[in-house]
Amino acid sequence: GTAFAALELGTLAVATSGLTRQSYEAGGRVYGHIVDPHARAPAAGAVRSVTVIHEEAMLADAWATALFAARAGVGPELARRRSISALFLVELDGRLVPDATGAAGDLLL
């Protein structure tokens, strides 16, 4: 399913990386364009998208991609350790469940 959220950004930038636009399904698995460097294969797992809010657009984009490519469970923990404002959408039992880090939860309307 598709999830929508409204953000109050002010002067901040936002970037999202995920499976929505650049992916395909084969054999019951979704393959995306973001590569997990450890597996040397398309990133796999329950994370469907990562949105990062940052003062600099280039860093928002870089962190969104890096956090999406991180292994399962690593992305949100890394974002918390680095105080990165991120919104992870994770698929659990066919539903998209949000997991916000940093100030991302405060910016959701």
URSUL-V715054 format. One line per field, one symbol per residue. ss: DSSP state (h for helix, s for strand, l for the rest). phi: phi as a letter, one per 30 degrees, with the letter a starting at -180 (. if undefined). psi: psi as a letter, one per 40 degrees, with the letter a starting at -180 (. if undefined). Layout:
ss->???
phi->???
psi->???
This chain:
ss->llllllslllllssssssllllssssllssssllssllllssllllssssssssllhhhhhhhhhhhhhllllhhhhhhhhlllssssssssllsssssssllhhhhsl
phi->.ccbbcbccicdcbbbblcdccabcbiibccccccddddhaeebkddcabcccadcdddddddddddddddeideddddddchcdbbcccdbhicccdbcbhdeddddc
psi->ihiiihihdbeiiiihiaeddgiihhfeihhaehhhddefihhiaehdihhhhidhddddddddddddeiiheddddddddefhhihhhhhhfeihhihiiaedddeh.
